């Protein structure tokens, strides 16, 4: 992962038991890290029981049970960038390809074991479409008001993807199953200076 050429402010790191403090951060729109909050989810427990790497990938092949997975594929010369090209147009599509789960997860495993610089990335798959995944997740009702609309999504990638700056229209809770994700947050005051 590339280093930033400047210092960044640190955000709060909370434990799974700090529910009141998490709620306060959510209500005041402050980012935080919640260590261990998803550890009790059946999906996370199943993943932790598998050896790292291809054994964990095989678990998802089983859980997706032949379902079709839409994903993006980008060539090595794009250097992992899923975003805006030099022509200020999107340089990817969310639905480049659709493949059965076993083919998609094999593509991920092949790129992890033999990196070429190419990437495959399934973005924002609706968990409700995959019952063997949704049944293994636990809602975080204690953290948000009941009347708030919410949905669960899942992402899979071969690694080294870079998604350009964008704005989500919902609050995000990200639970990493495997790998590392770096997120850069900008305050609303920065919006006039951010493009395209």
N, C-alpha and C positions, 0 to 999 in steps of 0.2 A: 504494500500500500504506500502511496506517495506521501511524504511528509509535507505539512503546511509550513510556509516560510515565516509564520508569525505565531505568537502565543494565543491560545484559546481559553476562554473562561471555563472553569470546571462546573459540572452540574452535580446535583445531589445524588448520592448513592444510598438507597434505602434497602431495608430487608423486607421479606414477605410479611412480617408482622406489623410494619409501619403503615397500616391501612389509613389511619386518620391523616398522616402526613402526605401520603400519596393522593388522597382525596383533595387536600388543600392545594397541592401542586396542580392537579387537574383543573380545579375551579379557578385558579389564578393563571392558568396557561403557562406553567413553568415545567420545562422538561425534567425528567428524573430517570434514574436507573433503578430498577427493582430487582435485586438479586434473589433468585430462588423462587420467585412468584409462580412460575409455571412448572416447577419441579414435580408437583403432585399430579399433573395432568397425565392420564393414561398414555397418551402419545409420547410424552417426554420420557416416561418410565420405560416404555418399550424401546425407544431409541437408545437410552442409556444402557440397556441390557445387551445391545448389539455391539460388536467390535466396531471401531471406527471404519470409515471408508466404504468399501463396496458392500459390506454386510448391512450397513445402514441404508445404503441405496437400494439394496434388495428388499428391505422392509417396505419402503415406499412403493416399489414395484408391486409387491403383494397387496398393499392397502389400496392402491389405485385400481387393482384388479381388472386390467385390460381397458380401462376408461381411455377415451381420447383426450390428449393434452395439447392445447394450442400453445405454441412457443415461438420465440424469436431466435434466429440464428444469424450471427454476424461473423464476417471473415476476419482473419488475423490483422489485416492492414487497418482495420477500424479501431484496434487497440482497446477493445472492450467497451467502447463508448456507445451507449444507447441513449441518444439525445438529439441535439440539434447540430446539423452539419455546417460546414462553412457557407453553404448557400442559405442558411437560416431556416432550413426545412428539416422535419423529422428524418433521422437517418435510420429508422427502424419501423417495424410494424408490430403490434401486439400479436398478430395472428399470421406470421410468416408461414408457419407450418402447423400441421396437426398430425400427431402420431399416437399410436397406442402406447400406454404407459411403459411397457417393457422396452420399446424402441427408444423412447425419450430418455428414460433413466440409463439405458445403455450408452446413449450419446454423452450424457453427463459423465458417467464413469470413465468412458474412453478418453474424454478431454482432461479429466483429473489425472488419470494414469499416464497419459501421453500428451502433455500440453502442446498445442500448436499455435496458441495465440487467438484461436477462434473461441467463440462463446455460444452457448445455448442458454436460454433464459425463459422460463415460464413465469409470467407476471400476473399477479392479482387473480389467481384462480379462486372462484367462489367455493368455499369449504362446503357449503350446503349441497353442492353438486356431487360431493364425494362422501357418502355416508360412513365409510370405514375410517375416514379422517375426522369428520365432524363428531362422531360418537366418542372419539378419544380426546376431545378438547373440553375444557371447563370454562364456562362464562365467568367473567369478572364482575358480577353484579354488585359486589360490595364496594366497588370503586366508582361507579357512575350511577346517576339517577336512572330509575326504571324507565322513565318516559323518553330517554334519549334513543334515537335510532342508532342501531349498530349492526355491523356485519363482520364476518371473519373471512379473511383471504389468506392464501398461502403462495409463496414464491419458491422457485427452485432454479438454481443456476450452476454452471460449471466453474464459476469463480472468475474474479477479476473484472466483473461487470462494473461499469460506471454509468449511473443514471443521472443525467443533468438536473440542475436545479429545477424544482417544480413545486406546485402548491397542491396539497391534498385538501379535499373539502370535508374531511372528518379528522377527529383526533386519532392519533395512532398509538397503539400498544404493540410493540414488536417483540416477539419471542423467538430468539435464535435457536434453531434446532442443531445446527452445525455451521461452523465457519465463523467469519468475522464480518461485521457490517459497520461502516463508518457513515455517520449522518452529520451533515453540516446544517445548522439552523441559523436563519437570519431573523432579526427582529422586524416587526411590521414597518418600522421607520425606514428600513433599507429598501422597501419596495420601489420607490422612485428611481433608484440607482441600479436596479436589477433588470436584465433583459435576456433573451427576447420575450 
